[in-house]
């Protein structure tokens, strides 16, 4: 019904009364008002004047599946788009609709329960970023799942450009602050993966962050001073994701390891890692073909396949 009301407002030359809309739509004037109120909550600027009615003054900067589709050069990635004004989590939406085709993109203007690694909350302000999840159905082993996260990092880094770098394993940074997080989850049985959900959260045009995040988080806008077209960036992420995903499926992560290493800000830095439940410091020297981080410590070389990693100068380490 809100779409019908929005259509009436868009096609009106001037103000249109609530009475006229209720007559056209066969609903009460009170129902019209409730829908107008909801549209305002979604970001639409709607004027209301006594004895005149309502007039649409401005529309929110929303993701448009049609605009994204026009800029895709993919075969299947993002060719099916499920768009939400608001949802709990795009990752959860992808899980609930896991019967949809591979490459389906779930994207929301805001998330109520967005999440990052280790169950941390992910801030998802309305129209400020790209809060999205891709449904994937790769023929790989469960042990290779973390490599999809790393491959996604390469794709997002390419799409953003402008000095974006990767902090191993799943963050994209600009300068010393995080601009994007990637969370990959799966449903699997002992002998096969049912599906994989790759969640990507990019702070695109966010201007302010909560105090507890301001020292660690940034946005593309804050770093460049330029407002970004979220539709165009979404399409670039899809285009690059399909390219790196196809390479990964065909040749393994090893075929992407060199590029990942070039873009990885972690390498060559002093790091602190959680390894076997202990905090260990050392120098990050490389990424192996499985995607593990190679760290030289005082007690010898270790490879870290997963776990927390802090980098001196990034996120305030030391």
C-alpha positions in Angstrom: 0.0 0.0 0.0 2.9 2.4 0.8 4.1 1.9 -2.8 0.7 2.9 -4.1 0.6 6.0 -2.0 4.1 6.9 -3.1 3.1 6.5 -6.7 0.2 8.9 -6.2 2.4 11.5 -4.5 5.0 11.2 -7.3 2.4 11.7 -10.0 0.6 14.6 -8.3 1.3 18.0 -9.8 0.6 19.7 -6.4 -0.8 18.8 -3.0 -3.2 15.9 -2.9 -5.6 15.5 -0.1 -5.8 12.5 2.3 -9.5 12.2 1.4 -8.6 11.9 -2.3 -6.0 9.2 -1.7 -8.3 7.3 0.6 -11.0 7.4 -2.1 -8.6 6.1 -4.8 -7.2 3.4 -2.6 -10.3 2.3 -0.8 -8.8 2.8 2.7 -9.5 5.2 5.5 -7.9 8.6 5.9 -6.3 7.4 9.1 -4.7 4.5 7.2 -3.4 7.0 4.7 -1.8 9.0 7.5 -0.2 5.9 9.0 1.4 5.1 5.7 2.6 8.7 5.2 4.2 8.5 8.7 6.0 5.3 7.7 7.2 6.8 4.5 8.7 9.7 6.4 10.4 7.2 8.8 11.9 5.7 5.7 13.4 9.0 4.7 10.8 10.5 2.3 10.3 14.2 2.8 6.5 14.7 2.6 4.9 18.1 3.3 1.5 18.3 4.9 -0.7 21.4 4.9 -4.1 21.8 6.4 -6.9 21.9 3.8 -4.4 21.1 1.0 -3.1 17.6 1.8 0.3 16.0 1.1 3.1 16.8 -1.3 6.3 14.8 -1.9 9.3 17.1 -1.6 12.2 14.7 -1.6 13.2 11.0 -1.7 15.8 9.2 0.3 19.1 8.1 -1.2 18.1 4.5 -1.3 19.7 1.5 -3.1 17.9 0.9 -6.4 18.1 -2.8 -7.6 17.3 -1.5 -11.1 20.2 1.0 -11.1 22.6 -1.7 -9.7 21.5 -4.1 -12.3 22.1 -1.6 -15.1 25.8 -1.4 -14.0 26.5 -5.1 -13.6 28.7 -7.0 -16.0 28.3 -10.3 -14.2 26.8 -13.6 -15.3 25.2 -14.5 -12.0 26.5 -12.4 -9.1 23.9 -9.8 -8.0 21.6 -10.8 -10.9 19.0 -11.5 -8.3 18.6 -8.7 -5.7 16.4 -8.8 -2.6 16.2 -5.2 -1.2 15.0 -4.3 2.3 14.2 -1.0 3.8 15.1 -2.5 7.2 15.8 -6.0 8.4 17.4 -7.7 11.4 20.5 -8.8 9.4 21.1 -9.5 5.7 23.1 -12.6 6.7 20.1 -13.9 8.5 17.9 -13.0 5.5 20.2 -15.0 3.2 20.0 -18.0 5.5 16.2 -17.8 5.6 16.1 -17.8 1.8 19.0 -20.2 1.1 16.9 -21.8 -1.7 17.4 -18.8 -3.9 20.0 -19.0 -6.8 23.8 -18.6 -6.1 24.9 -15.0 -6.4 21.6 -13.6 -4.9 22.3 -10.3 -3.2 20.5 -9.4 0.0 20.9 -5.7 0.7 19.3 -3.3 3.3 19.1 0.4 4.0 19.5 -0.4 7.7 20.0 -3.4 9.9 18.6 -3.7 13.4 20.9 -6.5 14.4 23.9 -6.3 12.1 26.9 -8.4 13.3 30.6 -8.7 12.8 33.1 -11.3 13.8 32.9 -13.0 17.2 29.3 -11.9 17.6 30.1 -8.2 17.8 27.4 -5.7 16.8 27.8 -3.9 13.5 26.4 -0.3 13.2 24.2 0.0 10.1 22.9 3.6 9.8 20.2 4.2 7.3 21.4 5.0 3.8 25.0 5.4 5.1 26.5 2.3 3.7 26.3 -1.0 1.9 24.9 -3.6 4.2 24.7 -6.7 2.1 25.1 -10.5 1.9 25.8 -12.8 -1.0 24.4 -16.3 -1.1 27.0 -18.7 -2.5 27.0 -22.4 -3.2 30.6 -23.4 -3.8 31.8 -27.0 -4.2 34.6 -26.7 -1.6 35.5 -28.3 1.7 34.5 -26.6 5.0 38.2 -26.0 5.7 38.4 -23.7 2.7 35.6 -21.4 3.9 37.9 -18.8 5.4 39.5 -18.3 2.0 36.2 -17.0 0.6 36.5 -14.2 3.2 40.0 -13.4 2.0 38.9 -13.5 -1.7 36.0 -11.1 -0.8 38.6 -8.8 0.7 40.4 -8.6 -2.6 37.2 -7.9 -4.5 36.1 -5.1 -2.1 39.5 -3.6 -2.1 39.5 -3.4 -5.9 36.0 -2.0 -5.9 36.7 0.8 -3.4 40.1 1.7 -4.7 41.5 5.0 -3.5 44.0 3.6 -1.0 41.8 1.0 0.5 43.9 -1.9 2.0 43.2 -5.2 3.7 43.8 -5.9 7.3 44.1 -9.7 7.6 41.9 -11.5 7.6 38.5 -9.7 7.1 38.7 -5.9 7.4 39.2 -3.2 4.8 40.9 -0.1 6.1 41.6 3.4 4.8 44.5 5.0 6.7 44.4 3.5 10.1 40.7 3.0 10.4 38.2 0.3 9.4 35.9 1.1 6.5 34.5 -2.4 5.8 34.0 -5.7 7.6 33.4 -9.1 6.0 31.6 -12.0 7.8 31.3 -15.4 6.1 29.1 -18.1 7.5 28.0 -21.5 6.2 25.6 -24.3 6.6 27.3 -27.7 6.2 27.0 -31.4 6.7 29.9 -33.8 7.3 30.4 -34.4 3.6 29.3 -31.2 1.9 28.6 -27.5 2.2 24.9 -26.6 1.8 25.5 -22.9 1.3 27.7 -20.0 2.3 26.7 -16.5 3.2 29.2 -13.7 2.7 28.2 -10.6 4.5 29.9 -7.3 3.5 29.4 -4.1 5.4 30.9 -1.0 3.9 30.8 2.5 5.6 30.2 4.5 2.5 28.7 7.9 3.3 28.6 7.7 7.1 29.6 11.0 8.6 29.6 10.4 12.3 30.2 7.3 14.4 29.4 6.5 18.0 32.1 7.6 20.4 33.2 4.0 21.1 33.8 3.4 17.4 35.2 6.8 16.3 38.8 5.8 17.0 38.6 2.6 14.9 35.9 3.2 12.2 35.8 5.5 9.2 33.9 5.8 6.0 34.9 6.4 2.4 33.3 9.8 2.5 35.2 10.8 5.6 38.5 9.7 4.0 37.9 11.2 0.6 35.5 14.1 1.2 33.4 12.9 -1.7 29.9 11.5 -1.4 29.8 8.1 -3.1 27.1 6.6 -5.4 26.1 3.5 -3.4 24.4 1.9 -6.4 27.6 2.2 -8.5 29.8 0.9 -5.6 27.4 -2.0 -5.1 27.7 -2.9 -8.7 31.5 -2.6 -8.7 31.7 -5.0 -5.7 29.5 -7.5 -7.5 31.6 -7.3 -10.7 34.9 -7.7 -8.8 33.5 -10.4 -6.5 32.5 -12.6 -9.4 35.9 -12.3 -11.0 37.8 -13.2 -7.8 35.3 -15.9 -6.8 35.6 -17.6 -10.2 39.4 -17.6 -9.9 39.1 -19.0 -6.4 36.8 -21.8 -7.5 38.9 -22.7 -10.5 42.5 -22.3 -9.2 42.2 -22.0 -5.4 43.2 -19.1 -3.1 46.8 -19.5 -4.1 46.0 -17.8 -7.4 44.9 -14.7 -5.4 47.5 -14.9 -2.6 50.0 -12.6 -4.3 47.5 -9.8 -4.9 46.1 -10.2 -1.4 49.6 -9.9 0.0 50.3 -6.7 -2.0 47.1 -5.1 -0.6 47.5 -6.4 2.9 48.5 -3.7 5.4 49.3 -6.3 8.0 52.4 -7.6 6.3 55.7 -6.1 7.4 54.1 -4.8 10.6 54.6 -5.8 14.2 51.5 -7.7 15.2 49.8 -9.2 18.2 47.9 -12.4 17.6 45.7 -14.7 19.6 47.4 -18.1 19.1 46.3 -21.2 21.0 44.5 -18.9 23.4 47.7 -16.9 24.1 48.7 -13.4 23.1 51.9 -13.6 21.0 53.8 -10.8 19.4 55.9 -10.9 16.2 56.3 -9.7 12.7 53.8 -10.6 10.0 55.9 -11.7 7.0 53.6 -13.3 4.5 50.3 -15.0 3.5 50.6 -18.7 2.5 48.5 -20.3 -0.2 45.8 -21.4 2.2 45.4 -17.8 3.3 47.1 -18.2 6.7 49.1 -15.4 8.2 52.8 -16.1 8.6 54.2 -14.6 11.8 57.9 -14.6 12.9 58.0 -14.5 16.7 60.9 -14.7 19.2 60.2 -18.4 19.6 60.0 -19.1 15.9 57.7 -19.0 12.9 54.0 -19.7 13.3 51.1 -19.7 10.9 47.8 -18.3 12.1 44.8 -19.6 10.3 42.2 -17.7 12.3 42.0 -15.6 15.5 42.3 -12.0 16.6 45.1 -9.9 15.0 46.1 -6.4 16.1 48.6 -4.4 14.1 50.7 -1.7 15.6 49.3 1.6 14.3 46.0 0.0 13.3 43.1 0.2 15.7 45.4 1.5 18.4 47.6 -1.5 19.0 50.4 -0.6 21.5 
